[in-house]
Amino acid sequence: MTTEPPPGSGGEPPEDDPFRKQPPQQPPYGQGQGAQGPPYGAGGPYGGQPPPYGGGGPGGPYGGGPYGGGPYGGGPADPLAGMPPLADSGKRTLARIIDLILVAVVVWLLTWGFGVNEYETDGDRIEVGKSLAQSLVAALLFIGYDTFMTARNGQTLGKKWLGMRVANLDDGSTPSMQTSLVRALVLWVPFAFCCACLWTAICGGWSYFDKPYKQGLHDKAAKTVVVSTT
């Protein structure tokens, strides 16, 4: 029997992924609280009253969330139910700065070693070819680093040190290589070739205002979120 890959993941996540959300366990029909548990009026979390329609707590039986319900709570299920809390946008920015510094040092060393440092001048002439070469090296390294680390365990070094990881929005699993590549391309191609500071501010800064998932534009393209691991 085959299963369809989860939408937006670019492939089926491995079954042994420790971060993958597990489907909610439902008691067999007729064996819920009404059949075997204490009868209504005998105390419990609702003070002797029946639980609210849609489940045993705020947001329904599966955690609820910004949509206000679950499959039986009168609304669509919240994809974040069962996941750790979303990471703080400020910590995400700091993690990105750490990654930028780490990869930029490698870019500088490589381009310096091969004599293609950006904006070298010879009199009044700017070496445009060398500038483009360094941008290309930077793009390849940033994309490769982000793709490999995210597909490996959802964490770049910056995210690992600050206690967060990237997860597929639909099931909480570690993004596939394809999903990680899409995310990295959206983030790093404009950064390397045309508008580094502006694009970083727009793409990453989007998470400060996005509701309810705190997604940057690269997260939206890849259908991912960043969650806390601490």
C-alpha positions as CSV (number, residue, x, y, z in Angstrom):
1,M,0.0,0.0,0.0
2,T,1.4,3.4,-0.9
3,T,0.7,6.8,0.8
4,E,0.7,10.2,-0.7
5,P,3.5,12.5,0.4
6,P,2.4,15.3,2.7
7,P,1.7,18.5,0.8
8,G,4.6,21.0,0.6
9,S,7.2,18.5,1.9
10,G,8.7,17.5,-1.5
11,G,8.6,13.9,-0.5
12,E,7.4,11.6,2.2
13,P,9.2,12.2,5.6
14,P,10.9,9.2,7.1
15,E,8.7,7.2,9.5
16,D,11.4,7.3,12.2
17,D,11.6,11.1,12.2
18,P,11.5,11.9,16.0
19,F,9.9,15.3,15.3
20,R,7.0,14.0,13.1
21,K,3.6,14.6,14.7
22,Q,1.7,11.4,15.5
23,P,-2.0,11.1,14.7
24,P,-4.3,11.6,17.8
25,Q,-5.3,8.4,19.5
26,Q,-9.1,8.1,19.7
27,P,-10.8,5.7,22.1
28,P,-13.0,3.0,20.6
29,Y,-16.6,4.0,19.9
30,G,-18.6,3.7,23.1
31,Q,-15.6,3.5,25.4
32,G,-15.1,7.2,26.0
33,Q,-15.6,9.0,29.2
34,G,-19.4,8.8,28.8
35,A,-19.2,4.9,28.9
36,Q,-16.4,4.1,31.3
37,G,-15.3,7.3,32.9
38,P,-17.0,9.2,35.7
39,P,-20.5,10.4,34.8
40,Y,-21.2,14.0,34.2
41,G,-21.8,15.8,37.5
42,A,-19.2,13.7,39.4
43,G,-16.5,16.2,39.4
44,G,-13.6,16.5,36.9
45,P,-12.0,19.3,35.0
46,Y,-15.3,21.0,34.2
47,G,-16.7,21.1,37.7
48,G,-19.4,18.6,37.2
49,Q,-20.5,20.0,33.8
50,P,-20.3,18.2,30.5
51,P,-17.2,19.1,28.4
52,P,-17.7,21.9,25.9
53,Y,-18.8,20.8,22.4
54,G,-15.8,19.8,20.3
55,G,-13.6,18.2,23.0
56,G,-12.1,18.3,26.4
57,G,-10.4,21.7,26.5
58,P,-9.9,25.0,24.8
59,G,-9.6,24.5,21.1
60,G,-11.0,21.0,21.0
61,P,-9.5,17.5,21.6
62,Y,-6.4,18.1,19.4
63,G,-5.0,21.3,20.8
64,G,-7.1,23.8,19.0
65,G,-5.2,27.0,18.1
66,P,-5.8,30.0,15.9
67,Y,-8.6,28.3,14.1
68,G,-10.5,27.6,17.3
69,G,-11.3,23.9,16.9
70,G,-10.4,20.5,15.6
71,P,-12.1,17.9,13.3
72,Y,-15.1,17.7,15.7
73,G,-14.9,21.3,17.0
74,G,-16.7,23.1,14.2
75,G,-13.6,24.3,12.3
76,P,-10.4,23.1,10.6
77,A,-7.7,21.5,12.7
78,D,-4.7,23.6,13.7
79,P,-1.5,22.4,11.9
80,L,0.5,23.5,15.0
81,A,-1.4,21.2,17.3
82,G,1.1,18.8,18.8
83,M,4.2,20.9,17.8
84,P,6.5,22.8,20.1
85,P,5.9,26.5,20.3
86,L,6.9,28.8,17.5
87,A,10.4,30.2,17.8
88,D,10.8,33.9,18.8
89,S,11.5,36.1,15.7
90,G,14.3,37.9,17.5
91,K,16.1,34.6,18.2
92,R,15.6,33.7,14.5
93,T,17.2,36.9,13.4
94,L,20.2,36.3,15.7
95,A,20.6,32.7,14.4
96,R,20.6,34.1,10.9
97,I,23.3,36.6,11.7
98,I,25.4,33.8,13.2
99,D,25.0,31.7,10.0
100,L,25.8,34.7,7.9
101,I,29.1,35.3,9.7
102,L,30.1,31.6,9.6
103,V,29.5,31.2,5.8
104,A,30.8,34.7,5.0
105,V,34.1,33.9,6.5
106,V,34.4,30.8,4.3
107,V,33.3,32.8,1.2
108,W,36.0,35.4,1.9
109,L,38.7,32.8,2.4
110,L,37.8,31.0,-0.8
111,T,37.5,34.2,-2.9
112,W,40.7,35.7,-1.4
113,G,42.6,32.5,-2.1
114,F,41.5,32.5,-5.8
115,G,41.9,36.2,-6.2
116,V,38.2,37.0,-6.9
117,N,37.5,39.3,-3.9
118,E,34.6,41.6,-4.7
119,Y,35.2,45.2,-5.9
120,E,38.9,44.9,-6.4
121,T,40.1,48.0,-8.1
122,D,42.9,48.7,-10.6
123,G,43.2,52.5,-10.8
124,D,39.7,53.7,-11.7
125,R,38.5,50.4,-13.0
126,I,36.3,48.0,-11.0
127,E,36.7,44.3,-11.7
128,V,33.1,43.5,-12.5
129,G,33.9,39.9,-13.4
130,K,35.5,39.3,-10.0
131,S,32.5,40.8,-8.2
132,L,30.2,38.4,-10.0
133,A,32.4,35.5,-9.2
134,Q,32.3,36.2,-5.5
135,S,28.5,36.6,-5.6
136,L,28.3,33.2,-7.3
137,V,30.5,31.5,-4.7
138,A,28.5,33.1,-1.9
139,A,25.2,32.0,-3.4
140,L,26.4,28.4,-3.8
141,L,27.8,28.2,-0.3
142,F,24.9,29.8,1.4
143,I,22.4,27.7,-0.5
144,G,24.4,24.5,0.0
145,Y,24.9,25.1,3.7
146,D,21.3,26.0,4.4
147,T,19.9,23.1,2.3
148,F,22.1,20.4,3.7
149,M,21.8,21.4,7.4
150,T,18.0,21.9,7.2
151,A,17.4,18.6,5.4
152,R,19.7,16.9,7.9
153,N,17.9,17.7,11.1
154,G,16.1,21.0,10.5
155,Q,18.9,23.1,12.1
156,T,21.7,25.3,10.9
157,L,24.4,25.9,13.4
158,G,22.8,29.2,14.4
159,K,19.5,27.6,15.0
160,K,21.0,24.6,16.9
161,W,22.9,26.9,19.3
162,L,19.8,29.0,20.0
163,G,17.4,26.1,20.4
164,M,15.2,26.0,17.4
165,R,14.6,24.1,14.2
166,V,12.7,24.2,10.9
167,A,9.7,21.9,10.5
168,N,7.1,21.1,7.9
169,L,3.9,23.0,8.7
170,D,1.6,20.1,7.9
171,D,3.1,17.4,10.1
172,G,6.1,18.7,12.1
173,S,8.7,16.5,10.3
174,T,12.1,17.6,9.2
175,P,11.9,19.1,5.7
176,S,13.0,17.0,2.8
177,M,16.0,17.9,0.6
178,Q,13.6,19.4,-2.0
179,T,11.8,21.5,0.5
180,S,15.0,22.7,2.1
181,L,16.4,23.7,-1.3
182,V,13.3,25.7,-2.2
183,R,13.5,27.5,1.1
184,A,17.2,28.2,0.7
185,L,16.8,29.4,-2.9
186,V,14.2,32.0,-2.0
187,L,16.3,33.2,0.9
188,W,19.8,33.3,-0.6
189,V,19.6,34.0,-4.4
190,P,18.4,37.6,-4.1
191,F,20.7,38.1,-1.1
192,A,23.8,37.0,-3.1
193,F,23.1,38.8,-6.4
194,C,21.2,42.0,-6.0
195,C,19.8,43.3,-2.7
196,A,21.4,41.6,0.3
197,C,20.4,43.9,3.1
198,L,17.0,44.8,1.8
199,W,16.0,41.2,0.9
200,T,17.2,39.9,4.3
201,A,15.1,42.5,6.1
202,I,12.0,41.8,4.0
203,C,12.3,38.0,3.7
204,G,13.3,37.2,7.3
205,G,11.6,40.2,8.9
206,W,8.2,39.0,7.5
207,S,8.1,36.6,10.4
208,Y,7.7,39.5,12.9
209,F,4.3,40.4,11.5
210,D,3.0,37.1,10.0
211,K,0.0,35.5,11.7
212,P,-0.5,32.9,12.9
213,Y,2.6,31.0,12.0
214,K,5.5,33.6,12.1
215,Q,6.7,32.6,8.6
216,G,9.3,34.4,6.6
217,L,8.7,34.6,2.8
218,H,11.1,31.6,2.4
219,D,8.9,29.6,4.9
220,K,5.8,30.4,3.0
221,A,7.4,29.2,-0.3
222,A,8.5,25.9,1.4
223,K,5.4,25.6,3.7
224,T,7.6,25.4,6.8
225,V,7.7,27.0,10.3
226,V,10.5,27.5,12.8
227,V,9.8,26.0,16.2
228,S,11.6,26.0,19.6
229,T,13.5,23.0,20.8
230,T,14.1,24.3,24.3
